[in-house]
């Protein structure tokens, strides 16, 4: 059973653990150096060093997503043992090992999911022990958005929390909400029929 602390939002969790963010940046390829330097100026930090740290975070996340695309075991090794992964379905709230068990058929088949970040913002605590981020992803499901928290172990990063969601245009929300409600109603009837049959 996971603690309530591990189930709160990514940014809230990081802020609770670390205090305010010290910098932010865009994707690794398109860093907003003005934002980074502005955030660092207030703390007298070295802009180049912090920009490198943001790049390392981006490289880690890109590599993590690439591990999934190629079903490498390292994908799960890069998650903390009690790390949380929240998928797009409301039932998908897993610890690392639960997530690994769910994904096992995909890894066995050698074909999982492919996520590539098109946008990313990275933030981190003054001591750099924690970094948190949000990103937009190109996926087989279309555009998704995600946020997460990384812990810096000194030897690299571990994913402590990751939440994935579909990016639904506001104009389509009503249609999606109805489709979901209709699906859940059908599913409830199916479940009730199965229970009765037993």
BALOBA-1460 file (C-alpha; in Angstrom, 3 decimals):
// residues 198
<rec num="1" residu="x" x="0.000" y="0.000" z="0.000"/>
<rec num="2" residu="x" x="1.436" y="3.386" z="-0.979"/>
<rec num="3" residu="x" x="1.520" y="6.352" z="1.357"/>
<rec num="4" residu="x" x="-0.736" y="9.381" z="0.705"/>
<rec num="5" residu="x" x="2.399" y="11.455" z="0.152"/>
<rec num="6" residu="x" x="3.291" y="9.442" z="-2.933"/>
<rec num="7" residu="x" x="-0.087" y="10.061" z="-4.539"/>
<rec num="8" residu="x" x="-0.195" y="13.831" z="-4.540"/>
<rec num="9" residu="x" x="0.611" y="15.796" z="-7.691"/>
<rec num="10" residu="x" x="4.159" y="15.844" z="-9.002"/>
<rec num="11" residu="x" x="4.808" y="19.553" z="-8.576"/>
<rec num="12" residu="x" x="3.145" y="19.596" z="-5.158"/>
<rec num="13" residu="x" x="5.208" y="16.643" z="-3.986"/>
<rec num="14" residu="x" x="8.440" y="18.208" z="-5.143"/>
<rec num="15" residu="x" x="7.577" y="21.564" z="-3.605"/>
<rec num="16" residu="x" x="6.716" y="19.872" z="-0.315"/>
<rec num="17" residu="x" x="10.021" y="18.005" z="-0.254"/>
<rec num="18" residu="x" x="12.291" y="20.669" z="-1.641"/>
<rec num="19" residu="x" x="10.853" y="24.150" z="-1.506"/>
<rec num="20" residu="x" x="10.545" y="26.426" z="-4.542"/>
<rec num="21" residu="x" x="12.099" y="25.631" z="-7.900"/>
<rec num="22" residu="x" x="15.366" y="27.293" z="-8.786"/>
<rec num="23" residu="x" x="15.097" y="27.292" z="-12.576"/>
<rec num="24" residu="x" x="13.075" y="26.233" z="-15.533"/>
<rec num="25" residu="x" x="13.798" y="25.322" z="-19.137"/>
<rec num="26" residu="x" x="12.166" y="24.083" z="-22.286"/>
<rec num="27" residu="x" x="13.070" y="20.930" z="-24.195"/>
<rec num="28" residu="x" x="16.692" y="19.864" z="-24.261"/>
<rec num="29" residu="x" x="17.007" y="21.068" z="-27.852"/>
<rec num="30" residu="x" x="15.317" y="24.410" z="-27.148"/>
<rec num="31" residu="x" x="16.381" y="25.583" z="-23.684"/>
<rec num="32" residu="x" x="15.050" y="28.967" z="-22.665"/>
<rec num="33" residu="x" x="18.333" y="30.277" z="-21.288"/>
<rec num="34" residu="x" x="16.789" y="33.613" z="-20.325"/>
<rec num="35" residu="x" x="14.384" y="31.847" z="-17.962"/>
<rec num="36" residu="x" x="17.179" y="29.703" z="-16.552"/>
<rec num="37" residu="x" x="19.493" y="32.656" z="-15.938"/>
<rec num="38" residu="x" x="16.712" y="34.778" z="-14.476"/>
<rec num="39" residu="x" x="15.888" y="32.065" z="-11.960"/>
<rec num="40" residu="x" x="19.538" y="31.608" z="-11.067"/>
<rec num="41" residu="x" x="20.400" y="35.277" z="-10.731"/>
<rec num="42" residu="x" x="18.314" y="35.570" z="-7.576"/>
<rec num="43" residu="x" x="20.369" y="32.811" z="-5.965"/>
<rec num="44" residu="x" x="23.782" y="33.746" z="-7.345"/>
<rec num="45" residu="x" x="24.113" y="30.324" z="-8.974"/>
<rec num="46" residu="x" x="26.292" y="29.417" z="-11.940"/>
<rec num="47" residu="x" x="24.062" y="29.572" z="-15.051"/>
<rec num="48" residu="x" x="26.203" y="27.215" z="-17.107"/>
<rec num="49" residu="x" x="26.238" y="24.570" z="-14.367"/>
<rec num="50" residu="x" x="22.492" y="24.721" z="-13.888"/>
<rec num="51" residu="x" x="21.849" y="24.635" z="-17.619"/>
<rec num="52" residu="x" x="23.955" y="21.483" z="-17.777"/>
<rec num="53" residu="x" x="21.876" y="19.992" z="-14.964"/>
<rec num="54" residu="x" x="18.671" y="20.691" z="-16.888"/>
<rec num="55" residu="x" x="20.202" y="19.058" z="-19.948"/>
<rec num="56" residu="x" x="21.073" y="15.992" z="-17.887"/>
<rec num="57" residu="x" x="17.470" y="15.750" z="-16.706"/>
<rec num="58" residu="x" x="16.265" y="15.989" z="-20.307"/>
<rec num="59" residu="x" x="18.744" y="13.364" z="-21.483"/>
<rec num="60" residu="x" x="17.669" y="11.009" z="-18.681"/>
<rec num="61" residu="x" x="13.984" y="11.352" z="-19.568"/>
<rec num="62" residu="x" x="14.627" y="10.941" z="-23.291"/>
<rec num="63" residu="x" x="16.640" y="7.810" z="-22.524"/>
<rec num="64" residu="x" x="13.914" y="6.484" z="-20.217"/>
<rec num="65" residu="x" x="11.290" y="6.875" z="-22.930"/>
<rec num="66" residu="x" x="13.652" y="5.247" z="-25.441"/>
<rec num="67" residu="x" x="14.098" y="2.285" z="-23.068"/>
<rec num="68" residu="x" x="10.331" y="1.711" z="-23.238"/>
<rec num="69" residu="x" x="10.292" y="2.003" z="-27.028"/>
<rec num="70" residu="x" x="12.925" y="-0.762" z="-27.187"/>
<rec num="71" residu="x" x="11.583" y="-2.766" z="-24.184"/>
<rec num="72" residu="x" x="14.862" y="-2.565" z="-22.294"/>
<rec num="73" residu="x" x="14.857" y="-3.828" z="-18.674"/>
<rec num="74" residu="x" x="16.644" y="-0.596" z="-17.732"/>
<rec num="75" residu="x" x="13.306" y="1.212" z="-18.059"/>
<rec num="76" residu="x" x="12.117" y="-0.155" z="-14.715"/>
<rec num="77" residu="x" x="15.557" y="0.084" z="-13.124"/>
<rec num="78" residu="x" x="15.298" y="3.844" z="-13.609"/>
<rec num="79" residu="x" x="12.217" y="3.986" z="-11.381"/>
<rec num="80" residu="x" x="12.489" y="4.153" z="-7.590"/>
<rec num="81" residu="x" x="11.306" y="0.916" z="-5.896"/>
<rec num="82" residu="x" x="8.309" y="2.752" z="-4.408"/>
<rec num="83" residu="x" x="7.944" y="5.058" z="-7.402"/>
<rec num="84" residu="x" x="4.441" y="5.682" z="-8.732"/>
<rec num="85" residu="x" x="3.297" y="5.527" z="-12.364"/>
<rec num="86" residu="x" x="-0.172" y="6.832" z="-13.214"/>
<rec num="87" residu="x" x="-1.481" y="5.911" z="-16.660"/>
<rec num="88" residu="x" x="-4.334" y="7.309" z="-18.719"/>
<rec num="89" residu="x" x="-6.971" y="4.890" z="-17.370"/>
<rec num="90" residu="x" x="-8.369" y="5.743" z="-13.934"/>
<rec num="91" residu="x" x="-7.472" y="2.241" z="-12.736"/>
<rec num="92" residu="x" x="-3.805" y="2.698" z="-13.604"/>
<rec num="93" residu="x" x="-2.093" y="3.774" z="-10.380"/>
<rec num="94" residu="x" x="0.895" y="1.492" z="-9.899"/>
<rec num="95" residu="x" x="4.065" y="1.127" z="-7.887"/>
<rec num="96" residu="x" x="7.117" y="0.274" z="-9.962"/>
<rec num="97" residu="x" x="6.752" y="-3.487" z="-9.499"/>
<rec num="98" residu="x" x="3.000" y="-3.413" z="-10.183"/>
<rec num="99" residu="x" x="3.674" y="-1.432" z="-13.346"/>
<rec num="100" residu="x" x="6.407" y="-3.868" z="-14.354"/>
<rec num="101" residu="x" x="4.044" y="-6.835" z="-13.912"/>
<rec num="102" residu="x" x="1.345" y="-5.112" z="-15.984"/>
<rec num="103" residu="x" x="3.841" y="-4.317" z="-18.745"/>
<rec num="104" residu="x" x="5.450" y="-7.791" z="-18.780"/>
<rec num="105" residu="x" x="3.480" y="-9.036" z="-21.848"/>
<rec num="106" residu="x" x="4.653" y="-6.016" z="-23.845"/>
<rec num="107" residu="x" x="8.274" y="-6.577" z="-22.838"/>
<rec num="108" residu="x" x="7.974" y="-10.281" z="-23.677"/>
<rec num="109" residu="x" x="6.598" y="-9.422" z="-27.125"/>
<rec num="110" residu="x" x="9.404" y="-6.884" z="-27.629"/>
<rec num="111" residu="x" x="6.987" y="-4.060" z="-28.418"/>
<rec num="112" residu="x" x="5.737" y="-1.461" z="-25.961"/>
<rec num="113" residu="x" x="5.013" y="2.257" z="-26.319"/>
<rec num="114" residu="x" x="6.951" y="5.036" z="-27.978"/>
<rec num="115" residu="x" x="6.922" y="8.489" z="-26.372"/>
<rec num="116" residu="x" x="8.933" y="11.422" z="-27.718"/>
<rec num="117" residu="x" x="8.912" y="14.796" z="-25.986"/>
<rec num="118" residu="x" x="8.017" y="17.760" z="-28.159"/>
<rec num="119" residu="x" x="8.036" y="20.228" z="-25.239"/>
<rec num="120" residu="x" x="9.427" y="19.989" z="-21.738"/>
<rec num="121" residu="x" x="9.829" y="22.283" z="-18.729"/>
<rec num="122" residu="x" x="12.274" y="21.297" z="-15.997"/>
<rec num="123" residu="x" x="12.437" y="22.696" z="-12.460"/>
<rec num="124" residu="x" x="14.663" y="21.705" z="-9.537"/>
<rec num="125" residu="x" x="15.398" y="22.291" z="-5.867"/>
<rec num="126" residu="x" x="18.340" y="24.506" z="-4.866"/>
<rec num="127" residu="x" x="20.338" y="21.467" z="-3.716"/>
<rec num="128" residu="x" x="19.445" y="19.583" z="-6.940"/>
<rec num="129" residu="x" x="18.340" y="16.534" z="-5.012"/>
<rec num="130" residu="x" x="14.957" y="16.699" z="-6.735"/>
<rec num="131" residu="x" x="13.814" y="17.786" z="-10.171"/>
<rec num="132" residu="x" x="10.256" y="17.992" z="-11.409"/>
<rec num="133" residu="x" x="9.000" y="18.517" z="-14.917"/>
<rec num="134" residu="x" x="6.088" y="18.634" z="-17.303"/>
<rec num="135" residu="x" x="6.216" y="17.519" z="-20.912"/>
<rec num="136" residu="x" x="4.137" y="17.142" z="-24.055"/>
<rec num="137" residu="x" x="4.625" y="13.865" z="-25.864"/>
<rec num="138" residu="x" x="4.079" y="12.532" z="-29.361"/>
<rec num="139" residu="x" x="2.654" y="9.032" z="-28.843"/>
<rec num="140" residu="x" x="0.678" y="6.333" z="-30.619"/>
<rec num="141" residu="x" x="-2.345" y="7.700" z="-28.735"/>
<rec num="142" residu="x" x="-1.786" y="11.181" z="-30.153"/>
<rec num="143" residu="x" x="-0.557" y="14.111" z="-28.076"/>
<rec num="144" residu="x" x="-0.205" y="13.339" z="-24.371"/>
<rec num="145" residu="x" x="0.903" y="15.435" z="-21.427"/>
<rec num="146" residu="x" x="2.818" y="14.198" z="-18.410"/>
<rec num="147" residu="x" x="4.473" y="15.425" z="-15.252"/>
<rec num="148" residu="x" x="6.833" y="13.801" z="-12.837"/>
<rec num="149" residu="x" x="9.406" y="13.969" z="-10.067"/>
<rec num="150" residu="x" x="12.994" y="12.718" z="-10.228"/>
<rec num="151" residu="x" x="15.340" y="12.089" z="-7.310"/>
<rec num="152" residu="x" x="19.029" y="12.706" z="-7.835"/>
<rec num="153" residu="x" x="20.956" y="9.846" z="-6.199"/>
<rec num="154" residu="x" x="24.374" y="11.319" z="-6.941"/>
<rec num="155" residu="x" x="24.977" y="8.521" z="-9.436"/>
<rec num="156" residu="x" x="22.000" y="9.436" z="-11.622"/>
<rec num="157" residu="x" x="18.253" y="9.931" z="-11.392"/>
<rec num="158" residu="x" x="15.330" y="7.771" z="-10.311"/>
<rec num="159" residu="x" x="11.699" y="8.368" z="-11.268"/>
<rec num="160" residu="x" x="9.707" y="8.852" z="-8.069"/>
<rec num="161" residu="x" x="6.422" y="9.870" z="-9.681"/>
<rec num="162" residu="x" x="5.081" y="10.017" z="-13.236"/>
<rec num="163" residu="x" x="1.590" y="10.871" z="-14.419"/>
<rec num="164" residu="x" x="0.467" y="10.501" z="-18.030"/>
<rec num="165" residu="x" x="-2.694" y="12.005" z="-19.520"/>
<rec num="166" residu="x" x="-4.326" y="12.447" z="-22.908"/>
<rec num="167" residu="x" x="-4.353" y="16.024" z="-24.162"/>
<rec num="168" residu="x" x="-8.014" y="16.593" z="-25.027"/>
<rec num="169" residu="x" x="-8.962" y="19.913" z="-26.678"/>
<rec num="170" residu="x" x="-11.478" y="21.783" z="-24.535"/>
<rec num="171" residu="x" x="-13.924" y="21.942" z="-27.427"/>
<rec num="172" residu="x" x="-14.091" y="18.132" z="-27.428"/>
<rec num="173" residu="x" x="-14.480" y="17.629" z="-23.674"/>
<rec num="174" residu="x" x="-18.247" y="17.210" z="-23.735"/>
<rec num="175" residu="x" x="-18.064" y="14.482" z="-26.376"/>
<rec num="176" residu="x" x="-15.286" y="12.665" z="-24.556"/>
<rec num="177" residu="x" x="-17.114" y="12.886" z="-21.235"/>
<rec num="178" residu="x" x="-20.243" y="11.367" z="-22.805"/>
<rec num="179" residu="x" x="-18.244" y="8.594" z="-24.492"/>
<rec num="180" residu="x" x="-16.600" y="7.730" z="-21.170"/>
<rec num="181" residu="x" x="-19.913" y="7.773" z="-19.296"/>
<rec num="182" residu="x" x="-21.528" y="5.510" z="-21.926"/>
<rec num="183" residu="x" x="-18.576" y="3.115" z="-21.779"/>
<rec num="184" residu="x" x="-18.624" y="2.938" z="-17.983"/>
<rec num="185" residu="x" x="-22.368" y="2.301" z="-17.999"/>
<rec num="186" residu="x" x="-21.953" y="-0.583" z="-20.463"/>
<rec num="187" residu="x" x="-19.051" y="-1.930" z="-18.436"/>
<rec num="188" residu="x" x="-21.119" y="-1.828" z="-15.237"/>
<rec num="189" residu="x" x="-23.890" y="-3.825" z="-16.908"/>
<rec num="190" residu="x" x="-21.381" y="-6.383" z="-18.183"/>
<rec num="191" residu="x" x="-19.819" y="-6.743" z="-14.732"/>
<rec num="192" residu="x" x="-23.245" y="-7.152" z="-13.131"/>
<rec num="193" residu="x" x="-24.204" y="-9.839" z="-15.666"/>
<rec num="194" residu="x" x="-20.993" y="-11.757" z="-14.949"/>
<rec num="195" residu="x" x="-21.609" y="-11.565" z="-11.218"/>
<rec num="196" residu="x" x="-25.180" y="-12.808" z="-11.642"/>
<rec num="197" residu="x" x="-24.009" y="-15.686" z="-13.858"/>
<rec num="198" residu="x" x="-21.769" y="-16.960" z="-11.070"/>
